[in-house]
Amino acid sequence: MRILLDIIHADGIIDARETFFFNKLKEKFELQDEDHELVKSKNSLIALSQIKLLSDEQKADFAGLMSDMIIVDEDINANEVAIYDIVVDFCGINISFEESINPEKQTSKYNRS
């Protein structure tokens, strides 16, 4: 969740769709409000090292969550994609950003900033 927060903040704009998606993930993972505060205080590098320990399936799922967070606001921001690239490089996730996007999403219509 810490890395997903970093993606939200990477472009300097916190879109309501990003916040909504993050809150949906909090519900999915059964996180409470106090857990959100813990996530905010977590060090991103430690979060990155924990992702590295996940199984390949969990890493692929996380890559999908990152790409969903990047495109949820219909703007594919270079800083957000840079975070994606750093995570997959460091954690050994062999899924490019383009490969991680759900094919049903028509990202060709999205802004690129």
C-alpha positions in Angstrom: 0.0 0.0 0.0 2.9 2.4 0.7 4.1 2.0 -2.9 0.6 2.7 -4.2 0.5 5.9 -2.1 3.8 6.9 -3.7 2.2 6.4 -7.1 -0.8 8.6 -6.1 1.6 11.4 -5.1 4.1 11.1 -7.9 2.5 13.6 -10.2 1.7 16.1 -7.5 -2.1 15.8 -8.2 -4.3 13.6 -6.0 -7.3 12.8 -8.2 -10.5 11.7 -6.6 -10.5 8.5 -8.6 -7.1 7.6 -7.2 -8.4 8.1 -3.6 -11.5 6.1 -4.4 -9.4 3.2 -5.8 -7.1 3.3 -2.8 -10.1 3.2 -0.4 -11.5 0.2 -2.3 -8.2 -1.5 -1.8 -8.3 -0.7 1.9 -11.7 -2.4 2.0 -10.4 -5.4 0.0 -7.5 -5.9 2.3 -9.6 -5.2 5.4 -7.5 -2.2 6.5 -8.8 0.1 9.2 -8.2 3.9 9.3 -5.3 3.4 11.8 -3.7 1.1 9.3 -3.8 3.9 6.7 -1.8 6.0 9.1 0.7 3.1 9.5 1.0 2.9 5.7 1.6 6.6 5.4 4.4 6.4 8.0 6.1 3.3 6.4 9.4 3.8 4.6 9.1 3.2 0.8 12.4 1.3 0.7 11.3 -1.1 3.4 8.0 -1.6 1.5 10.0 -2.3 -1.6 12.2 -4.9 0.1 9.0 -6.6 1.4 7.5 -6.8 -2.1 10.7 -8.4 -3.3 10.0 -11.3 -0.9 6.5 -12.0 -2.4 5.8 -15.0 -4.6 5.8 -14.6 -8.4 2.0 -14.7 -8.4 1.8 -12.1 -5.7 4.3 -9.9 -7.5 2.2 -10.2 -10.7 -0.9 -9.2 -8.8 0.9 -6.2 -7.3 2.1 -5.1 -10.7 -1.5 -5.1 -11.8 -2.5 -3.0 -8.8 0.3 -0.5 -9.6 -0.8 -0.2 -13.2 -4.5 0.1 -12.2 -3.5 3.0 -9.8 -1.5 4.7 -12.6 -4.3 4.6 -15.1 -7.3 5.1 -12.8 -7.2 8.9 -13.3 -7.0 8.4 -17.1 -3.6 10.1 -17.1 -0.4 8.0 -17.6 2.2 10.1 -15.8 5.9 9.6 -16.4 6.7 9.8 -12.7 4.1 7.2 -11.9 5.5 4.9 -14.6 9.0 5.5 -13.3 7.9 4.2 -9.9 6.4 1.2 -11.5 9.7 0.6 -13.4 11.8 0.9 -10.2 9.6 -1.6 -8.4 9.6 -4.2 -11.1 13.4 -3.8 -11.7 14.3 -4.1 -8.0 11.8 -6.9 -7.2 12.4 -9.0 -10.2 9.0 -8.7 -11.7 9.2 -9.5 -15.4 6.0 -7.6 -16.4 6.3 -4.3 -18.2 3.9 -1.5 -17.5 2.2 -2.1 -20.9 1.9 -5.8 -20.2 0.4 -5.2 -16.8 -2.6 -3.1 -18.1 -5.9 -4.9 -18.4 -6.4 -5.3 -22.2 -10.0 -4.1 -21.8 -8.8 -0.7 -20.8 -8.5 1.6 -23.8 -5.5 3.6 -22.6 -4.9 5.1 -26.1 -7.5 7.7 -25.1 -5.7 8.6 -21.8 -3.5 11.7 -21.4 0.2 11.2 -21.1 2.0 13.6 -18.8 
